[in-house]
Amino acid sequence: MAKLNFGGVEENVVTREEFPLEKAREILKDEVIAIIGYGVQGPGQALNLRDNGFKVIIGQRKDSATWDKAVRDGWTPGETLFDIEEAAQKATIIQYLLSDAAQIAVWPVLKPHLTAGKALYFSHGFGVTYSERTGIVPPADVDVILVAPKGSGTSLRRLFLEGRGLNSSYAIAQDATGRAFDRVIALGIGIGSGYLFETTFKREVYSDLTGERGTLMGAIQGIFAAQYECLRRNGHTPSEAFNETVEELTQSLMPLVAENGMDWMYANCSTTAQRGALDWYGRFRDAVAPVFEDLYNSVASGEEAQRSIDSNSQPDYRVKLEEELRELRESEMWQAGRTVRSLRPEAGK
């Protein structure tokens, strides 16, 4: 395990060089990994593990769209694709990748199959961290581990197919067998992580919920909408407003940030852009800092978790969700985005 120093703060990280795929295969050679849930994270992790040579089966509710998707992805009913209980019974490692609400609902069915020596794996610390609200309390004689890719299952799979990796955090909540560290790192390497950095279940879920509601999704959409609407109110066309708000950021500037950092992106922009960005970023930081404090406190208190549990467990949740997403999709800004994307030149032309 390597230690990285971030301005005086040391972090434990594990890289592919020190923990190669061959070592991961050797550690898990006698394990059967059951992916419970084939929705957001399930397909990417399952397919990457399978392609990397691990013994993988899928546990999914029959007669569902995700069961059909698993079949299309090459999982065979009765051989590598089973209902949830049968897969959990067959497995030595259970990757519990259902949605948070579904994890709560399925837990009474899954728990009896968590027999001594097995490992229970999560990619989100929600169920265990908020156990008083979810009821998810693993038995004392199983390993409880986490690998959380820093991106969607779709991104995890895409980067894997490109020969790259998506960074992940890892955590051990319970080491019943003495093998939890080897198991969790081997699984992290097996799913295609670029490198793994250490965390805890609580820190993972607190940072994840804050990030999703903040700069990763909620805040960025709020900032997009505020700037786009400001430009439109002041007479700019939808195309101009979208290009200046979203297209230039996602297609030109963020790749520069990803490549070498924010300062490098600034250095590759005009001096006028540099001066304006340096002058204004502090005002934006100070304006949103109180919102982030409120958000983090809401996460830490469990309020955000309870809101998610209450909302996502409603029988009409999917209907209401689709209506909210439809409103977003049909807003002028994202309709403009659809048109702008259609005008991007095809690669090589």
C-alpha positions in Angstrom: 0.0 0.0 0.0 1.4 3.4 -1.0 0.9 6.6 0.9 0.2 9.8 -1.0 0.8 13.2 0.6 -1.8 15.9 -0.2 -0.5 19.1 1.3 0.5 17.4 4.5 -2.4 15.0 4.6 -1.4 11.4 4.0 -3.8 8.9 2.3 -3.5 5.2 1.8 -3.9 4.2 -1.9 -3.5 1.0 -3.8 -2.4 1.0 -7.5 -2.5 -1.7 -10.2 1.2 -1.8 -10.2 1.5 -3.0 -6.6 -1.7 -5.1 -6.7 -1.8 -6.5 -10.3 -4.8 -8.3 -11.8 -3.0 -11.6 -11.6 -2.7 -11.3 -7.8 -6.4 -10.4 -7.6 -7.3 -13.5 -9.6 -5.2 -15.7 -7.3 -6.9 -14.3 -4.2 -10.4 -14.8 -5.5 -9.8 -18.0 -7.5 -12.1 -20.1 -5.2 -14.7 -17.4 -4.8 -18.1 -17.1 -6.5 -19.2 -13.5 -6.8 -22.9 -12.8 -7.0 -23.9 -9.4 -8.4 -27.3 -8.7 -6.8 -29.0 -6.1 -8.9 -28.4 -5.3 -12.6 -29.3 -1.7 -12.8 -26.9 1.2 -12.4 -23.6 -0.3 -11.1 -24.4 -4.0 -11.7 -23.7 -4.3 -15.4 -20.4 -2.5 -15.5 -19.0 -4.3 -12.5 -20.3 -7.7 -13.5 -19.1 -7.5 -17.1 -15.6 -6.2 -16.1 -15.2 -8.9 -13.5 -16.3 -11.5 -16.1 -14.0 -10.2 -18.7 -11.1 -10.2 -16.2 -11.6 -13.9 -15.5 -13.5 -14.0 -12.2 -16.4 -16.4 -11.4 -19.4 -14.2 -11.6 -23.2 -14.9 -11.4 -26.1 -12.5 -11.4 -29.0 -12.3 -9.0 -32.0 -10.5 -10.4 -35.8 -10.5 -10.1 -37.2 -12.6 -12.9 -39.7 -11.2 -15.5 -38.1 -7.7 -15.2 -36.5 -5.4 -17.8 -33.1 -5.8 -16.0 -33.4 -9.6 -16.2 -33.9 -9.3 -19.9 -30.9 -6.9 -20.1 -28.7 -9.4 -18.3 -29.7 -12.1 -20.9 -28.8 -9.7 -23.7 -25.4 -9.1 -22.0 -24.7 -12.9 -22.2 -25.7 -14.1 -18.8 -27.5 -17.5 -19.1 -30.5 -18.4 -16.9 -29.8 -21.4 -14.7 -26.0 -21.1 -15.3 -24.9 -17.6 -14.6 -28.3 -15.8 -14.0 -30.6 -16.7 -11.1 -33.2 -15.2 -8.9 -31.8 -13.2 -6.0 -32.1 -15.9 -3.3 -30.5 -18.6 -5.4 -27.6 -16.4 -6.4 -27.0 -15.3 -2.8 -27.1 -18.9 -1.7 -24.5 -20.0 -4.3 -22.1 -17.0 -3.7 -19.2 -16.6 -1.3 -19.1 -12.9 -2.1 -22.4 -11.0 -2.4 -22.1 -7.6 -4.2 -25.2 -5.8 -3.0 -25.8 -3.4 -5.9 -29.5 -2.7 -5.7 -30.7 0.8 -5.3 -30.8 2.0 -1.7 -34.6 1.6 -1.4 -34.4 -1.8 -3.0 -31.7 -2.9 -0.6 -34.0 -2.1 2.3 -36.9 -4.1 0.7 -34.7 -7.1 -0.2 -32.7 -7.3 3.0 -34.9 -9.8 4.8 -34.7 -12.1 1.8 -30.9 -11.7 1.5 -29.8 -11.9 5.1 -30.4 -15.6 5.7 -27.9 -16.4 3.0 -25.1 -14.4 4.7 -23.5 -17.4 6.3 -20.2 -17.4 8.2 -17.1 -16.5 6.1 -19.0 -14.9 3.2 -18.3 -11.3 2.2 -21.0 -8.6 1.8 -19.9 -5.9 -0.6 -21.4 -2.5 -1.2 -20.6 0.3 -3.7 -22.4 2.9 -1.5 -22.2 3.3 2.3 -25.9 4.3 2.6 -27.5 1.0 3.9 -24.8 0.4 6.6 -24.2 4.0 7.7 -27.9 4.7 8.2 -28.7 1.3 9.6 -31.1 2.6 12.2 -33.2 3.9 9.3 -32.6 1.0 6.8 -32.5 -2.0 9.1 -29.4 -3.3 7.3 -27.2 -4.8 10.0 -24.9 -7.5 8.7 -24.2 -10.6 10.8 -21.0 -10.5 12.8 -19.3 -13.5 11.1 -19.1 -12.0 7.5 -16.7 -9.5 6.0 -18.4 -6.2 5.2 -16.5 -4.3 2.5 -17.0 -1.4 0.0 -15.6 -0.4 -3.4 -17.2 2.8 -4.7 -16.2 3.8 -8.3 -16.1 7.5 -8.7 -18.6 7.5 -11.6 -21.5 5.6 -13.1 -21.4 2.0 -14.0 -21.6 3.1 -17.6 -18.4 5.1 -17.3 -16.7 2.2 -15.4 -17.5 -0.1 -18.4 -16.6 2.4 -21.1 -13.2 3.2 -19.5 -12.5 -0.5 -19.0 -13.2 -1.2 -22.7 -10.8 1.7 -23.6 -8.1 0.1 -21.5 -8.3 2.8 -18.8 -9.7 2.8 -15.3 -12.1 4.7 -13.0 -10.7 5.6 -9.6 -12.6 4.1 -6.6 -12.6 4.3 -2.9 -12.5 1.3 -0.6 -13.5 0.6 2.9 -13.7 -2.2 5.4 -16.5 -2.1 8.0 -16.0 -5.6 9.3 -13.2 -8.1 9.0 -14.6 -11.4 10.2 -12.3 -13.6 8.2 -9.0 -11.8 8.4 -9.1 -11.7 4.6 -11.3 -8.6 4.1 -8.4 -6.3 2.9 -7.3 -8.8 0.2 -10.9 -9.4 -0.9 -11.8 -5.8 -1.2 -8.7 -4.7 -3.1 -8.9 -7.8 -5.4 -12.5 -6.9 -6.2 -11.6 -3.2 -6.7 -8.9 -4.2 -9.2 -11.2 -6.8 -10.8 -14.0 -4.3 -11.6 -11.5 -2.0 -13.3 -10.5 0.6 -10.8 -7.7 2.9 -11.9 -6.4 3.1 -8.3 -8.2 2.7 -4.9 -8.1 5.2 -2.0 -9.1 4.4 1.6 -12.2 5.7 3.2 -14.9 4.6 5.6 -18.5 3.7 5.0 -19.6 6.9 6.7 -17.1 9.2 4.8 -18.1 7.6 1.5 -21.8 8.2 1.9 -21.4 11.7 3.3 -19.1 12.8 0.5 -21.2 11.0 -2.1 -24.5 12.5 -1.1 -22.9 15.9 -0.9 -21.3 15.5 -4.3 -24.4 14.3 -6.0 -26.5 17.1 -4.7 -23.6 19.5 -5.2 -21.0 20.0 -8.0 -21.7 16.6 -9.7 -25.4 17.0 -10.4 -27.6 19.4 -8.4 -25.4 22.5 -8.2 -24.1 22.2 -11.7 -27.6 22.0 -13.1 -28.6 25.0 -10.9 -25.6 27.0 -12.2 -26.3 26.0 -15.8 -29.9 27.1 -15.5 -29.1 30.4 -13.8 -26.5 31.5 -16.4 -28.6 30.3 -19.4 -31.7 32.1 -18.2 -29.7 35.3 -17.5 -28.3 35.2 -21.0 -31.8 34.6 -22.5 -33.4 37.4 -20.5 -30.7 39.7 -21.9 -31.5 38.9 -25.5 -29.1 36.0 -26.4 -30.4 33.2 -28.6 -30.9 29.7 -27.2 -27.9 28.5 -29.3 -25.6 31.2 -28.0 -26.8 30.8 -24.4 -26.3 27.0 -24.5 -22.9 27.1 -26.2 -21.6 29.7 -23.7 -23.1 27.9 -20.7 -22.7 24.2 -21.3 -21.1 23.2 -24.6 -17.8 25.1 -24.2 -17.5 23.9 -20.6 -18.1 20.2 -21.4 -16.5 19.9 -24.8 -13.5 22.3 -24.4 -12.6 23.4 -20.9 -13.3 20.4 -18.6 -11.1 18.1 -20.7 -8.3 20.6 -20.1 -9.0 20.5 -16.3 -9.1 16.7 -16.4 -5.8 16.6 -18.2 -3.7 18.9 -16.1 -5.8 20.9 -13.6 -7.6 24.2 -13.3 -4.5 26.4 -13.5 -3.5 24.7 -16.8 -7.0 25.3 -18.2 -6.7 28.9 -17.2 -3.3 29.2 -18.8 -4.7 27.9 -22.1 -7.4 30.6 -22.2 -7.2 34.3 -23.2 -5.8 36.8 -20.7 -9.2 38.4 -20.6 -10.8 35.1 -19.6 -8.1 34.5 -17.0 -8.5 37.9 -15.4 -12.3 37.6 -15.2 -12.2 34.0 -13.8 -9.7 35.0 -11.1 -11.7 38.1 -10.2 -15.0 36.3 -9.9 -14.4 32.8 -8.6 -14.2 34.1 -5.0 -17.6 35.7 -5.2 -19.2 32.5 -6.5 -17.4 30.4 -3.8 -18.5 32.7 -1.0 -22.1 32.8 -2.4 -22.5 29.0 -2.4 -20.4 28.1 0.7 -23.4 28.5 3.0 -25.5 26.3 0.8 -22.9 23.6 0.9 -22.8 23.8 4.7 -26.5 23.4 4.9 -26.3 20.5 2.5 -23.5 18.7 4.4 -25.4 19.2 7.7 -28.5 17.7 6.1 -26.5 14.7 5.0 -24.8 14.2 8.4 -28.1 14.5 10.3 -29.7 11.7 8.2 -32.3 14.1 6.8 -31.2 13.5 3.2 -31.2 9.7 3.8 -34.7 9.8 5.2 -36.0 11.9 2.4 -34.6 9.5 -0.1 -36.0 6.5 1.7 -39.5 8.0 2.0 -39.5 9.2 -1.6 -38.0 6.2 -3.3 -40.2 3.7 -1.4 -43.5 5.2 -2.7 -45.4 3.0 -5.1 -45.7 5.9 -7.7 -42.0 6.9 -7.3 -41.1 5.9 -10.9 -44.0 7.9 -12.3 -43.1 11.0 -10.4 -39.4 10.7 -11.2 -40.1 10.4 -14.9 -42.3 13.5 -14.8 -39.5 15.5 -13.1 -37.0 14.2 -15.6 -39.4 15.0 -18.5 -39.6 18.6 -17.3 -35.8 18.8 -17.3 -35.5 17.2 -20.7 -38.1 19.4 -22.3 -36.8 22.7 -20.8 -35.6 25.1 -23.4 -32.0 24.8 -22.3 -31.8 21.1 -22.8 -33.9 21.2 -26.0 -31.3 23.7 -27.3 -28.6 21.2 -26.1 -30.1 18.4 -28.1 -30.0 20.6 -31.3 -26.4 21.7 -30.6 -25.2 18.1 -30.0 -26.8 17.1 -33.3 -24.6 19.7 -35.1 -21.3 18.4 -33.7 -19.1 17.2 -36.6 -18.6 13.4 -36.7 -15.1 12.3 -35.8 -12.8 12.1 -38.7 -14.9 14.3 -41.0 
